[in-house]
Amino acid sequence: MNQVLEKLLHQITGNNRSERIWKLAQLDFRKRYYHDNLGIFWSLLRPLLRICVFVFVFKIVIKYEQMENYALFIFSGLIFWGIFSEGVRTGKSVLIKKRYLIENIQFNKVDLYLSDVLTNLISFCITFIAYTIIAYIFGIRYTNNFPILIILIVNLYFITVGLSMILAVLYIFFKDINHLWDIITLFLFWTSGVFLRGEKFLDMFPSFLYLNPLVGIMINVRQVIFFSGTVDMNLLSICLLYGLCIYVIGYILFNKYSNLAIEKY
C-alpha cells in the first residue's frame, strides 16, 4: 500500500460516521485542485470568471433585454443544476473509484455517496458566494425567505444521493444504463427551468412536476435568490416528499444489492 493510501486510511479509520463523511468530502475536494498553482483559490476564481463571461455575453454582446439580469438568472439555475448533475455523474461510479476504501475499511458504504455529494456541495457553496457577490453588484438583494434555501439544498441533496444509489444498482443488471441516463439528463436539463422560468412548464403541463421534480425546486430557488418573491409551499412540500421517496428507494436497493455491485464491478 502506497504512502498516499496509508495516509488516507489513517485519517478516516478512527473517526465516527459523521466525521468520516466530512473527511472523505474534504479530501476529494482538495484533490480536485491539488496540482494547480493557485490551489483551492480556483474554486472561487473560476465561478467568478464564468459569471463575468455570462454577463458579458448576455448584457453586452447579445443584449438580451426581455429579462433584467438574464445572465444571473441563468447562472442561478446552473449552479443548482450542477449539484444534481455532477453529484449523480460522480456518484453512480463511486463504488469503482472508492473500491480501495471498501476493501480496507469496514464502514457503511452509503457513506461514500453521502460524502461524494457533500464534496459537490462544498464546491456549490463557494460558487454561490461568487454568485452573491456579482448579484449584489447588480442590485439583487435576498429577503427573509433566504433560510428556505437550506431546505431546497437538502431536498436536492437527497434526490441526488438517492438517484446515485439507484443507478449504481441498475448498472448491475443493465450495463447500458449510462447511455440511457445521458438522454434522461438531457431531458431533465432542458425541462428544469434553467433557461426559462419553470412556471411555463407547469402552466402547460401541471403534472410535469411529477416527471421532473427539479422544476419545482428551481422555481422556489429563483424566488428566493433572484426574484425576492414568495416561496410556493405546495411545490416545496411535493418536492420534499419526492426527494425523500427517491432517497428511501435508493437506500433500500443499495443495502440489498451493494455487495453484489462490488463483485460485479
Helices and strands as residue ranges (DSSP letters): H 3-13, H 17-32, G 39-41, H 42-55, I 56-61, H 70-91, H 94-97, H 99-104, H 110-137, H 148-173, H 177-190, H 199-204, G 206-210, H 214-225, H 233-264
